[in-house]
Amino acid sequence: MDNLHFLCRTTDIRPKHPKRFVLPDGQHIVLFQTDSGYHAIVNRCPHAGARLDDGFLQKDVLTCIWHGWKFDLKTRRCLSEKGAKLKGFTTVVQSDEIFIELAPSN
């Protein structure tokens, strides 16, 4: 449990309303809730650096607002550009609390 970092309670986040966080190391991340669960990613598109919390979410597919790159939040793989991938974190839900593992799980 040493590598777990508390983000928020499950009641603090809703579908289509991502929450932004700043980690102790200064990284900006965003947490999404979809039908498949909670997805924590670095809040930066790997293409041109746009904030991903401003993107469009449809089911588990997140579309970046700058250039339309699409990402599968479950796999973090880009659906628009082969080889591109989001940096993300494993989420852990215990009771009604959402944590992430601090080591990125690319």
N, C-alpha and C positions, 0 to 999 in steps of 0.2 A: 504493500500500500504506500510505500515511500515515494514511488514515482507517479502516484495519482494526484491530480490537481483538481480541486472542486471548481466547477463553473457556475452552476445554478441549480435550482429545483425544476422538476419537470413542469410545474405549474407556471414557471417564469417564461416559458417559450411556447409558441403556437406555430402550427403550419403556416407557411408564407410570411412569417415574421421572424427572420433570423436575428440572432443576438451576437453582438461583437464583444470581444474580450481582448485584453492585453495581458499576455503571460508575464511571469516574473522576469524573463529574459528580454522583454520588450517586443516580442513577436505579436503581431495582430492576427487574431484568428476570428472565425465566424462559425457559429453553430446553427445548423439547419435541422428542423424536424420534418420528416417525410413519413409516408406510410411504412417505409422499411426501417425507420428508427431515427437515431440522432447521428449527425455527421458533422465533425469538426475539421475544418480545413484552414490553411493559411489564407488570409483575406487578400489574396493577390493573384491575379490571373498570370499564369506562366508565360503567356504570349507578350503582353504589353504592360502588365502591372495594374490593370483596373481593379478596383475594389469589387469583390465578388458578392458582397452583401447587397449590392445594388443590382445584381443580375436577376434574370427571370427564371423562376423555378416551376417546372411542370413535372409532377411525380418526383422521380429521382434524377431528372436531368436539369442541370443548371446552365443557363446561357449567359455568357459574359455580354454586358451591354456595349462594350466598345467595338468589338469586331465579330460578335456572334459565335464565338467558339462555344461548343457544347461539351459538358462534362457529366459523366455518370457519377453521382455522389457515392454510390455503393462501392465502385471499383476505383474511383478517382481518375479514371482514364478519360482522355479527351476523345470525343466521338467525331471531331472535326479534323483533327490533325494527328496523324499516326505518330506515336512515340511520346506525345505530350501527356503530362500527368500533373494532377494537383498534389501539393504536399498536405498531408493530413495527419490526424491523430486518432488513435483508437478511443472510442467512447465507452464508458462503463456506467451503467445505471444501477444504483444501490438504493432500494426503497424509492424515495422520490428525489434523489439527488443525482446529478449528472457530473461525472468526472471525466477527465481525459488522462491518458498515459502521456507523461511529458516527453518521452522519446518519440519523435515522429515515426509513423508506421507507413512509410511510402511503400 
